Amino acid sequence: MPAIANLPAFALSGNTLHAEGVALTDIAERFGTPTWVYSRSAIESAWSEFAQATQGRRALVCFAIKANSNLAILDLLARHGAGFDIVSGGELARVLAAGGDPSKIVFSGVGKSREEMRQALAAGVRCFNVESESELVQLDAVAGSLGLTAPISLRVNPDVDAGTHPYISTGLRDNKFGIAHDRALAAYRQAAQLPNLRIEGIDCHIGSQITEVEPFLAALDRVLDLTDQLAAEGIVIRHLDLGGGLGITYRDETPPARGAMLAAIFERIDAWVVKRGLTPAEGPEVLFEFGRAMVGNAGLLLTRVEVLKRNGDRHFAVVDAAMNDLMRPAMYEAWHDIVAVAPTSAPAENYDIVGPVCESGDWLGRDRQLALAEGDLLAILSAGAYGMSMSSNYNTRTRGAEVMVDGTAVHLVREREQIADLFAGEHRLPAR
Ligand SMILES: *Cc1c(COP(=O)(O)O)cnc(C)c1O
């Protein structure tokens, strides 16, 4: 039977949807629902496309771990040599716990605390992506107090429209991220004066779920332009960190292939290097920070239909996963394909797939043609990125298990939460 479009690791076999060689019905029976199901081969094939595209080049492909920070995924990518883009001390601890190499960690984020700066300096991260002039001063002070030098790049805001949802577009002038392009030169001069900082690179990240190459190239042009301006002042840029943001196919989007996208970027950098009379070894190293494109289509959320009901003209399928598990539909009106794990030929109805949370915004999919019975299993596809990592315990709902399928083996990589865990740190008032 054919694989689901675009998702080779997930296919029907004997009329049951499988993850690699394992029936999702078996996973539901063993681990319950809702459960996040990841495919090791899907993650490895995404990784290997990036690895091939950077082979023989001075490049470091990082995984932006906020997309999915499960230790098994970090461990897998670390074994393949990935770097990691982190945005908190918590994410630093996860990378270290998973065996990641601190010298391949870049630390992004618009509001790093001094404690997080200390932790990252002590761990020996590769670079701090600094997002404001104030952060330069704070980081210099923290590094000085530890007798260390902090490697930095400045996150510049190239003012490029990534053509994506406003909530996930980050490269425009008036959002909170980065330093405006026209202030970047002055900020670099300031950084060059601070004794406990060492300028390493330039960083940008223009948004997420970008499906065209052009915004990346436009941002690159601005970064190269700034590199020239800095060189004229004697400030040497050793690496360009071009961030993440490469989109995936959720429905009918046609993002560039990973290899083609990187090839287009390298072509432009190579031309710039040649024009300046540099050898490739003298040109900048290139860093990337991909999240969604690494894991988005490598995971699904397995859920069971609890109740079918009809209100007015609308048919609802209430499932046991909800907005607290997968927040993207409620937050961004994101579209995820939803398919039956054991499809039947019964007549389909038009369903809204909703969760049990007490919010009208708690929906996972609208207007889906499905033939459903109570108790059926559904798979919410393309849920490997910004799924579990954005989940919450709203409505005191325990979060689901996470499993990683590897051929015919299934590894439990996060246990289902227990209700008692959810209020274990809370206290009643003393008697008075
Ligand atoms: C979120 C984020 C990424 C990853 O974005 P994707 O769209 O998942 O590739 C990379 N860099 C920074 C700074 C981010 O905030």
The ligand as a Tripos MOL2 file, in Angstrom:
@<TRIPOS>MOLECULE
LIG
   15    15     1     0     0
SMALL
NO_CHARGES

@<TRIPOS>ATOM
      1 C1         12.6830   28.7150   16.3680 C.3       1 LIG1
      2 C2         14.0350   29.0810   15.9280 C.ar      1 LIG1
      3 C3         14.7080   28.2960   14.9750 C.ar      1 LIG1
      4 C4         14.0800   27.1180   14.2910 C.3       1 LIG1
      5 O1         13.0430   27.4740   13.4470 O.3       1 LIG1
      6 P1         12.3840   26.3850   12.4760 P.3       1 LIG1
      7 O2         11.3580   27.1360   11.7470 O.co2     1 LIG1
      8 O3         11.8030   25.3190   13.3290 O.co2     1 LIG1
      9 O4         13.4680   25.8620   11.5950 O.co2     1 LIG1
     10 C5         16.0040   28.6380   14.6670 C.ar      1 LIG1
     11 N1         16.6210   29.7120   15.2380 N.ar      1 LIG1
     12 C6         15.9950   30.4940   16.1380 C.ar      1 LIG1
     13 C7         16.7010   31.6350   16.7270 C.3       1 LIG1
     14 C8         14.6870   30.2050   16.5130 C.ar      1 LIG1
     15 O5         14.0680   30.9860   17.3920 O.3       1 LIG1
@<TRIPOS>BOND
     1     1     2 1
     2     2     3 ar
     3     2    14 ar
     4     3     4 1
     5     3    10 ar
     6     4     5 1
     7     5     6 1
     8     6     7 2
     9     6     8 1
    10     6     9 1
    11    10    11 ar
    12    11    12 ar
    13    12    13 1
    14    12    14 ar
    15    14    15 1
@<TRIPOS>SUBSTRUCTURE
     1 LIG1         1 GROUP 0 **** ****
